[in-house]
Amino acid sequence: MPLPDNPRAFLTDLFDAAVKAADPIHCLPPFLPSPPKGRTIVIGAGKAGGAMAKAVEDNCQGTIEGLVVTRYEHGVDCRNIEVIEAAHPVPDQQGLEAARRIRGMVEGLSADDLVLCLISGGGSALLTMPGIGNGASGEVTLTLDDKQAINKELLSCGAPIDEMNIVRKHLSAIKGGRLALAAHPAKVITLAISDVPGDDPTVIASGPTVADATTIADAWKVFDKYDIAVPDQIRAFLETPEAESAKAEDPKLTHTEFHMIARPQASLEAAAEICRAQGIESIILGDAIEGEAREVAAAQAALALEHHKAGRPVALISGGETTVTVRGNGRGGRNAEFLIAMAIALHGKQGIHAIACDTDGIDGSEDNAGAYLGPDSIEIAKKAGVEAKSLLENNDGYSFFEATDGLIKTGPTLTNVNDFRAILVMP
């Protein structure tokens, strides 16, 4: 079977297949519960929140009401579920108000009622409700400013998502299982789309409806690891008992269920199936790859060169969430950083093409999902007066791929199963 004559289009098809596999329209309906005796309250947070709410409305039996919060420009029109847009990755006032209203909706329910919680990636920043504790010298109240400052520190230091969410859970009045506690005695069913390595329910959106095994001490370890200066108000709150997250032995968590409706691995397998149909061997390197984007790029470039030397076509597919330690002031997310580092490592090797995109359609805070890298990208950039190494040092992958016409722009996909990377080796 002939190899693809348009590698960029082929790689884009792989990405599209990965996104489609996690579309709530397809993956959510089989998990919908039967109507309860009482009310059904639908709540949720995440980049897929609007699309998940629409899938519930279109397929759910019985009367429903509720509220979900999603990222700006990710909203979907619903009839009975209100969809509010807020900021991500740094929370804003809209997210704060949405979180307060969501918590208020689940309070005072009965054992006959059902809370259907729709959770997806991005929900931790979108569902922000600063904690309130009782310290030795009185009440300690965190503010939105406190949460924003810590979020910015965590984002810039290169902490992986699980460590970021350890801190978030211990500064919140709604994360770390506290939302489920507030809903007691109503039954709580959570439907989640995983965007985290390992599909850990406690990490997705900081686990607002599940028991949390991490502790305040773990949050301090994150601060110490990245040498983050902890403001006095946050320090004081972490000394209160209210800073501790919900634990598995809490009887109020007895009537909760959690269902993972979409996983990164399933999306990688959907892309691999397209490769097999084309007669190209596909190797899934893993759905939970973490580490510095430029270091992961160097490792995968070396692997691609090995396969190129072996002389057989192959697609190396992977997912996960790399990190970027910000050193410069350039533009671009972790996928652009990954690809520009790979471009440098490959030295323009002919026959190797790559794509790296965030399945939510937004790479970091830019307007692109990711980018495409071809064997001639370095040369195209040079002709445009752009030098890859200097841009990488400035964390400016966006400008590199803007110069090579390599940016991939999809707009919000309304789902999120983390990053998608594919390297096509055609010796």
JORA-V344743 format. One record per residue. N is the residue number from 1. RES is the residue in three letters. SS is DSSP state (A for helix, B for strand, O for the rest). PSI is psi in degrees with one decimal (NA if undefined). D_FIRST is the distance of its C-alpha to the first C-alpha in whole Angstrom. Layout:
# JORA-V344743
N | RES | SS | PSI | D_FIRST
N | RES | SS | PSI | D_FIRST
This chain:
# JORA-V344743
1 | MET | O | 133.9 | 0
2 | PRO | O | 150.1 | 4
3 | LEU | O | 159.2 | 7
4 | PRO | O | 131.3 | 9
5 | ASP | O | -8.5 | 12
6 | ASN | O | 85.5 | 15
7 | PRO | A | -37.1 | 15
8 | ARG | A | -45.2 | 18
9 | ALA | A | -38.4 | 17
10 | PHE | A | -46.4 | 14
11 | LEU | A | -36.2 | 17
12 | THR | A | -36.8 | 20
13 | ASP | A | -37.3 | 18
14 | LEU | A | -44.1 | 18
15 | PHE | A | -44.0 | 21
16 | ASP | A | -39.7 | 22
17 | ALA | A | -38.1 | 21
18 | ALA | A | -42.3 | 23
19 | VAL | A | -44.6 | 26
20 | LYS | A | -35.6 | 26
21 | ALA | A | -21.5 | 26
22 | ALA | O | 13.0 | 29
23 | ASP | O | 123.8 | 30
24 | PRO | A | -28.6 | 34
25 | ILE | A | -36.5 | 34
26 | HIS | A | -39.5 | 31
27 | CYS | A | -14.6 | 32
28 | LEU | O | -45.7 | 36
29 | PRO | A | -39.7 | 37
30 | PRO | A | -14.5 | 37
31 | PHE | A | 2.4 | 39
32 | LEU | O | 133.5 | 42
33 | PRO | O | 166.9 | 45
34 | SER | O | 153.6 | 48
35 | PRO | O | 143.2 | 51
36 | PRO | O | 177.1 | 54
37 | LYS | O | -34.8 | 57
38 | GLY | O | -140.7 | 58
39 | ARG | O | 155.8 | 56
40 | THR | B | 115.3 | 53
41 | ILE | B | 120.0 | 52
42 | VAL | B | 121.1 | 49
43 | ILE | B | 165.8 | 49
44 | GLY | B | 168.2 | 46
45 | ALA | B | 139.6 | 45
46 | GLY | O | 170.3 | 41
47 | LYS | O | -24.1 | 39
48 | ALA | O | 5.7 | 38
49 | GLY | A | -46.4 | 41
50 | GLY | A | -45.3 | 41
51 | ALA | A | -36.2 | 38
52 | MET | A | -41.4 | 39
53 | ALA | A | -41.4 | 43
54 | LYS | A | -40.8 | 41
55 | ALA | A | -36.1 | 39
56 | VAL | A | -49.6 | 42
57 | GLU | A | -40.0 | 44
58 | ASP | A | -15.6 | 42
59 | ASN | A | -9.1 | 41
60 | CYS | O | 139.8 | 45
61 | GLN | O | 148.4 | 48
62 | GLY | O | 178.9 | 51
63 | THR | O | 134.7 | 53
64 | ILE | O | 158.7 | 51
65 | GLU | B | 162.3 | 52
66 | GLY | B | -166.6 | 52
67 | LEU | B | 133.2 | 50
68 | VAL | B | 153.8 | 47
69 | VAL | B | 133.8 | 47
70 | THR | B | 176.3 | 44
71 | ARG | B | 153.6 | 43
72 | TYR | O | 138.1 | 44
73 | GLU | O | 11.6 | 42
74 | HIS | O | 8.6 | 40
75 | GLY | O | 152.0 | 43
76 | VAL | O | 137.9 | 42
77 | ASP | O | 125.3 | 45
78 | CYS | O | 158.8 | 46
79 | ARG | O | -47.5 | 49
80 | ASN | O | -12.7 | 51
81 | ILE | B | 121.8 | 49
82 | GLU | B | 135.3 | 50
83 | VAL | B | 118.4 | 47
84 | ILE | B | 140.8 | 49
85 | GLU | B | 143.3 | 47
86 | ALA | B | -178.1 | 48
87 | ALA | O | 149.4 | 47
88 | HIS | O | 138.3 | 44
89 | PRO | O | -10.3 | 44
90 | VAL | O | 123.1 | 48
91 | PRO | O | 157.2 | 50
92 | ASP | O | -175.6 | 52
93 | GLN | A | -35.1 | 55
94 | GLN | A | -44.0 | 53
95 | GLY | A | -37.8 | 51
96 | LEU | A | -46.7 | 55
97 | GLU | A | -39.1 | 56
98 | ALA | A | -43.1 | 53
99 | ALA | A | -41.9 | 53
100 | ARG | A | -42.4 | 57
101 | ARG | A | -39.8 | 57
102 | ILE | A | -45.6 | 54
103 | ARG | A | -40.0 | 56
104 | GLY | A | -34.3 | 59
105 | MET | A | -30.5 | 57
106 | VAL | A | -5.5 | 57
107 | GLU | O | 143.9 | 60
108 | GLY | O | 15.7 | 63
109 | LEU | O | 167.0 | 60
110 | SER | O | 173.6 | 61
111 | ALA | O | -15.4 | 60
112 | ASP | O | -10.0 | 59
113 | ASP | O | 160.1 | 57
114 | LEU | B | 131.4 | 53
115 | VAL | B | 115.5 | 51
116 | LEU | B | 110.7 | 48
117 | CYS | B | 123.8 | 46
118 | LEU | B | 112.0 | 43
119 | ILE | B | 136.1 | 42
120 | SER | O | 174.0 | 39
121 | GLY | O | 142.4 | 38
122 | GLY | O | -11.6 | 41
123 | GLY | A | -26.0 | 44
124 | SER | A | -45.4 | 46
125 | ALA | A | -34.3 | 47
126 | LEU | A | -30.6 | 47
127 | LEU | O | 72.6 | 49
128 | THR | O | 125.8 | 52
129 | MET | O | 96.7 | 55
130 | PRO | B | 143.8 | 57
131 | GLY | O | 156.2 | 59
132 | ILE | B | 125.1 | 63
133 | GLY | B | 167.2 | 65
134 | ASN | B | 103.8 | 69
135 | GLY | B | 178.9 | 70
136 | ALA | O | -30.5 | 73
137 | SER | O | 17.1 | 74
138 | GLY | B | -170.1 | 73
139 | GLU | B | 138.0 | 70
140 | VAL | B | 114.9 | 67
141 | THR | B | 121.6 | 65
142 | LEU | O | 159.0 | 61
143 | THR | O | 168.4 | 60
144 | LEU | A | -38.4 | 57
145 | ASP | A | -40.4 | 58
146 | ASP | A | -46.8 | 58
147 | LYS | A | -41.2 | 55
148 | GLN | A | -43.5 | 53
149 | ALA | A | -44.3 | 54
150 | ILE | A | -39.2 | 53
151 | ASN | A | -43.8 | 50
152 | LYS | A | -41.0 | 49
153 | GLU | A | -44.8 | 50
154 | LEU | A | -37.7 | 48
155 | LEU | A | -37.5 | 45
156 | SER | A | -22.2 | 46
157 | CYS | A | -9.4 | 47
158 | GLY | O | 17.7 | 43
159 | ALA | O | 136.7 | 44
160 | PRO | O | 164.4 | 41
161 | ILE | A | -35.4 | 41
162 | ASP | A | -37.1 | 43
163 | GLU | A | -39.0 | 46
164 | MET | A | -43.6 | 46
165 | ASN | A | -22.7 | 46
166 | ILE | A | -45.3 | 49
167 | VAL | A | -47.0 | 51
168 | ARG | A | -41.6 | 51
169 | LYS | A | -27.6 | 51
170 | HIS | O | 9.0 | 55
171 | LEU | O | 15.3 | 56
172 | SER | B | 155.5 | 55
173 | ALA | O | 6.1 | 57
174 | ILE | O | -25.1 | 54
175 | LYS | O | -179.6 | 51
176 | GLY | O | 38.2 | 51
177 | GLY | O | -5.6 | 52
178 | ARG | A | -28.3 | 55
179 | LEU | A | -40.6 | 53
180 | ALA | A | -37.7 | 53
181 | LEU | A | -40.4 | 57
182 | ALA | A | -29.3 | 58
183 | ALA | A | -14.7 | 57
184 | HIS | O | 135.7 | 58
185 | PRO | O | 12.3 | 59
186 | ALA | O | 152.6 | 57
187 | LYS | B | 139.1 | 53
188 | VAL | B | 120.8 | 51
189 | ILE | B | 122.0 | 47
190 | THR | B | 128.4 | 44
191 | LEU | B | 121.9 | 41
192 | ALA | B | 145.2 | 39
193 | ILE | B | 120.0 | 36
194 | SER | O | 132.0 | 35
195 | ASP | O | 19.0 | 35
196 | VAL | O | 147.3 | 36
197 | PRO | O | 129.1 | 35
198 | GLY | O | -4.8 | 35
199 | ASP | O | 38.2 | 36
200 | ASP | O | 116.4 | 40
201 | PRO | O | -27.6 | 42
202 | THR | O | -14.5 | 45
203 | VAL | O | -32.7 | 43
204 | ILE | A | 115.6 | 41
205 | ALA | A | 27.0 | 43
206 | SER | A | 27.1 | 46
207 | GLY | O | 61.5 | 46
208 | PRO | O | -17.1 | 49
209 | THR | O | 11.3 | 49
210 | VAL | O | 153.9 | 49
211 | ALA | O | 148.2 | 51
212 | ASP | O | 128.8 | 50
213 | ALA | O | -14.2 | 51
214 | THR | O | 161.9 | 51
215 | THR | O | 173.5 | 55
216 | ILE | A | -38.6 | 57
217 | ALA | A | -35.6 | 57
218 | ASP | A | -36.6 | 53
219 | ALA | A | -41.6 | 53
220 | TRP | A | -35.2 | 56
221 | LYS | A | -37.7 | 54
222 | VAL | A | -45.6 | 51
223 | PHE | A | -44.4 | 54
224 | ASP | A | -39.7 | 55
225 | LYS | A | -39.4 | 51
226 | TYR | O | 11.8 | 51
227 | ASP | O | 48.3 | 54
228 | ILE | O | 126.0 | 55
229 | ALA | O | 120.8 | 58
230 | VAL | O | 118.6 | 59
231 | PRO | O | 154.2 | 62
232 | ASP | A | -39.6 | 65
233 | GLN | A | -40.1 | 64
234 | ILE | A | -39.8 | 61
235 | ARG | A | -43.8 | 63
236 | ALA | A | -40.2 | 65
237 | PHE | A | -40.5 | 63
238 | LEU | O | -10.9 | 61
239 | GLU | O | 1.1 | 65
240 | THR | O | 152.9 | 65
241 | PRO | A | -26.1 | 64
242 | GLU | A | -15.5 | 62
243 | ALA | A | -17.5 | 60
244 | GLU | O | 138.7 | 58
245 | SER | O | 169.8 | 55
246 | ALA | O | 140.7 | 55
247 | LYS | O | 160.1 | 55
248 | ALA | O | -28.8 | 54
249 | GLU | O | -3.6 | 57
250 | ASP | O | 120.6 | 58
251 | PRO | A | -19.3 | 59
252 | LYS | A | -10.9 | 58
253 | LEU | A | 5.5 | 55
254 | THR | O | -40.2 | 55
255 | HIS | O | 54.6 | 54
256 | THR | B | 146.4 | 50
257 | GLU | B | 150.8 | 47
258 | PHE | B | 127.6 | 44
259 | HIS | B | 125.8 | 40
260 | MET | B | 113.2 | 37
261 | ILE | B | -15.6 | 35
262 | ALA | B | 137.5 | 32
263 | ARG | O | 152.7 | 31
264 | PRO | A | -38.8 | 29
265 | GLN | A | -40.3 | 27
266 | ALA | A | -35.8 | 26
267 | SER | A | -38.7 | 24
268 | LEU | A | -38.3 | 22
269 | GLU | A | -33.0 | 21
270 | ALA | A | -39.3 | 20
271 | ALA | A | -39.8 | 18
272 | ALA | A | -34.1 | 16
273 | GLU | A | -38.1 | 15
274 | ILE | A | -39.1 | 13
275 | CYS | A | -45.8 | 11
276 | ARG | A | -38.2 | 11
277 | ALA | A | -26.5 | 9
278 | GLN | O | -4.0 | 7
279 | GLY | O | 20.7 | 6
280 | ILE | O | 128.2 | 9
281 | GLU | B | 136.5 | 12
282 | SER | B | 137.0 | 15
283 | ILE | B | 116.2 | 18
284 | ILE | B | 112.4 | 21
285 | LEU | B | -18.7 | 24
286 | GLY | B | 152.6 | 27
287 | ASP | B | 6.5 | 28
288 | ALA | B | 36.1 | 31
289 | ILE | B | 126.8 | 31
290 | GLU | O | 177.4 | 34
291 | GLY | O | 173.0 | 36
292 | GLU | B | 132.6 | 37
293 | ALA | A | -42.8 | 34
294 | ARG | A | -29.4 | 34
295 | GLU | A | -39.9 | 34
296 | VAL | A | -38.5 | 31
297 | ALA | A | -43.0 | 29
298 | ALA | A | -41.2 | 30
299 | ALA | A | -42.8 | 29
300 | GLN | A | -30.4 | 26
301 | ALA | A | -42.0 | 26
302 | ALA | A | -39.4 | 27
303 | LEU | A | -40.8 | 24
304 | ALA | A | -39.5 | 21
305 | LEU | A | -34.8 | 23
306 | GLU | A | -44.7 | 23
307 | HIS | A | -36.1 | 19
308 | HIS | A | -42.9 | 18
309 | LYS | A | -33.2 | 21
310 | ALA | A | -20.4 | 19
311 | GLY | O | 24.3 | 16
312 | ARG | O | 142.0 | 13
313 | PRO | O | 142.1 | 11
314 | VAL | B | 151.2 | 13
315 | ALA | B | 122.4 | 15
316 | LEU | B | 113.9 | 19
317 | ILE | B | 137.7 | 20
318 | SER | B | 160.7 | 24
319 | GLY | B | -167.4 | 27
320 | GLY | B | -163.6 | 31
321 | GLU | O | 102.7 | 33
322 | THR | O | 171.9 | 34
323 | THR | B | 161.3 | 38
324 | VAL | O | 120.5 | 39
325 | THR | O | 113.8 | 43
326 | VAL | O | 120.4 | 44
327 | ARG | O | -24.6 | 45
328 | GLY | O | -162.8 | 45
329 | ASN | O | 27.5 | 46
330 | GLY | O | -176.1 | 42
331 | ARG | O | 154.0 | 40
332 | GLY | O | 149.5 | 37
333 | GLY | O | -167.1 | 36
334 | ARG | A | -27.5 | 34
335 | ASN | A | -39.8 | 31
336 | ALA | A | -38.7 | 32
337 | GLU | A | -43.6 | 34
338 | PHE | A | -47.2 | 31
339 | LEU | A | -36.9 | 28
340 | ILE | A | -35.6 | 31
341 | ALA | A | -37.5 | 32
342 | MET | A | -38.8 | 28
343 | ALA | A | -42.8 | 28
344 | ILE | A | -41.3 | 31
345 | ALA | A | -32.0 | 30
346 | LEU | A | -19.7 | 27
347 | HIS | O | 35.8 | 29
348 | GLY | O | 26.8 | 26
349 | LYS | O | 125.0 | 23
350 | GLN | O | 142.3 | 20
351 | GLY | O | 2.5 | 17
352 | ILE | B | 122.3 | 19
353 | HIS | B | 153.3 | 19
354 | ALA | B | 155.2 | 21
355 | ILE | B | 144.4 | 22
356 | ALA | B | 120.4 | 26
357 | CYS | B | 151.0 | 27
358 | ASP | B | 130.5 | 30
359 | THR | O | -9.3 | 29
360 | ASP | O | -4.9 | 33
361 | GLY | O | 1.5 | 32
362 | ILE | O | 118.6 | 34
363 | ASP | O | 102.7 | 34
364 | GLY | O | -118.9 | 38
365 | SER | O | 17.5 | 40
366 | GLU | O | -174.2 | 38
367 | ASP | O | 8.7 | 36
368 | ASN | O | 152.7 | 33
369 | ALA | O | -30.3 | 30
370 | GLY | B | -140.0 | 29
371 | ALA | B | 168.3 | 27
372 | TYR | B | 137.0 | 24
373 | LEU | B | 125.3 | 24
374 | GLY | O | 169.3 | 22
375 | PRO | O | -25.4 | 23
376 | ASP | O | 7.9 | 25
377 | SER | A | -40.8 | 27
378 | ILE | A | -43.1 | 30
379 | GLU | A | -41.0 | 30
380 | ILE | A | -41.5 | 31
381 | ALA | A | -42.2 | 33
382 | LYS | A | -41.7 | 35
383 | LYS | A | -25.9 | 35
384 | ALA | O | 3.7 | 37
385 | GLY | O | 24.1 | 39
386 | VAL | O | 132.2 | 38
387 | GLU | O | 122.5 | 38
388 | ALA | A | -46.6 | 35
389 | LYS | A | -42.3 | 38
390 | SER | A | -36.0 | 41
391 | LEU | A | -37.7 | 39
392 | LEU | A | -42.8 | 38
393 | GLU | A | -24.3 | 41
394 | ASN | O | 10.7 | 42
395 | ASN | O | 47.6 | 40
396 | ASP | O | 51.9 | 39
397 | GLY | A | -31.4 | 35
398 | TYR | A | -45.6 | 35
399 | SER | A | -35.1 | 37
400 | PHE | A | -50.5 | 34
401 | PHE | A | -19.6 | 31
402 | GLU | A | -38.5 | 33
403 | ALA | A | -28.8 | 34
404 | THR | O | 2.8 | 30
405 | ASP | O | 36.5 | 29
406 | GLY | O | -3.4 | 27
407 | LEU | B | 138.2 | 29
408 | ILE | B | 118.2 | 28
409 | LYS | O | 116.6 | 30
410 | THR | O | -18.3 | 30
411 | GLY | O | 173.8 | 33
412 | PRO | O | 130.8 | 34
413 | THR | O | -13.1 | 32
414 | LEU | O | 26.4 | 35
415 | THR | O | -178.4 | 33
416 | ASN | O | 104.1 | 33
417 | VAL | O | 38.7 | 31
418 | ASN | O | -164.5 | 31
419 | ASP | B | 152.4 | 29
420 | PHE | B | 127.2 | 25
421 | ARG | B | 138.7 | 24
422 | ALA | B | 130.9 | 20
423 | ILE | B | 119.6 | 19
424 | LEU | B | 117.2 | 16
425 | VAL | B | 117.5 | 15
426 | MET | O | 88.5 | 13
427 | PRO | O | NA | 15
